Amino acid sequence: MKIAVTGKGGVGKTTISAVLARLYAKEGKKVYAVDVDPDANLGLALGISEEELEAITPISKMRKLVEERTGADKSNTYYKVNPKVDDIPDTYGKECNGVTLLTLGTVETAGGGCVCPENVMLKRIINNLVLHRDDIVILDMEAGLEHLGRGTTEGMDQFLVVIEPGSRSVQTYRNVKRLAEGLGVKDVKVVANKVRNEEDEKFVRSKIPAEDFLGCIHYNTKVIEADREGISPYESNETATNEIIQIKEKFDALL
């Protein structure tokens, strides 16, 4: 199963990505949780301490590694478009609670069609994880749709769009679905997070096709408290975890 978790900023992508990763790891599966957000904090949600997380350098910032693998440097503007990357997930990943965290970061560049060496590396790493391994891969994507424009999520089994009960989130889902289809990804599912009441749930169900809707995660102050204290939501919030378990079961039924 290869899942890209996406959506607009602040909707709860990281919390859901981390809990899904922990649940699959609990089953004894090999799980890679890949942080593709420039504000990388998936590690905290997995249970890694702030000190350990600050010591991790995103792959996109490892200039020497990028130069070695692609052959690109200040004196050479030509570079390999198929650099060796198959060893990177296990060499540079950090294991925590049975999950291997790989912090990719993102490429800081204008436009959606970047073909710079850093983006080539990121795309190759993701392609290797998605196409050449039988493991569970969960991508915690950056906010917005830039990653879809760069094509780094091509080949995913599922896009999971996390939304809030609001029109802007619904519009993001529609845009993700349209762009995902252009990448050949037909399965785009939706989880509504921070649902407060029946009115919120009714709104979401009226906007999202039933075949795309996986369920709701209700607003819960314990999630906020866990984030404030740097604790994994998997261990601190049984209610939210149980709701994500139900979503995971629906994912598994799609296999």
C-alpha positions, 0 to 999 in steps of 0.5 A: 500500500502506497498512500500520499496524504495531502490537503491544505495547511493545518488540516491534520495531515501529519497526525493522520499519517503518523497514526496510520504508520504506527497502526501498520507497524503494529501489524508487523509490516515494514513501514516507511513514513516519508516527510515531504513537508518543508515544515518537517514534524512528522517525526514528532507525531511518530514519537521522536523527540524534538532534539532528535528531530532537529538533528535530522537533515532533509535529503533535499538539503544534503548538497554533498549527497545530491552532488555525489549521486547526480554528478551536479556541482558548480562546475557541471550543469549536467547531471544524472536523471536516474541517480542511485537511491535504493540505499537511501531510505535505510541509510538515512531513515530513522527508526521509531516505534517500528516505523522508518522515518525518511525526511525528504524536505522539499525543493524551494523553487518557483514553478511546478516543473522543476527539473533541478538535481534536488527534485530529481533525487526526491522523485527517484527516492519516492519512485523507488519506494513506490514502485520497487518495494512491497512495503507500506509507504505513507507520504506526509505531503506539503500543503497545497498542490505543488507536489502534484505539479512536480509529479513526485507522487506519480505511481501512488496507490491512493491519495488521501485528502484530509479536509476540514468542514469548509468550502476551501478544503472541499475545493482542495479535494476537487483540485487534488482529484483532478490533478491526480487523475492526470498522474494516473492515480484514480483512487482519491479518498477523503477523510474529514478531520476536526468535525465538531457536530452533526452539522459539520458531518452533514456538510461534508457528506453533501459535498464529497461523493460517497464512494470517495468518503472514508469517514470522520475524525472528530475535533478533540482537544487531546490531539492539540494537547499531545502536539503541545507536549510533543507526544505521539497522538497514537499513544495519547488519544485512544478516541482519535486512534480508534477513528483512524483504525476504522479509516485504515480498515476501509483502506485495507478493504480496497486492496 
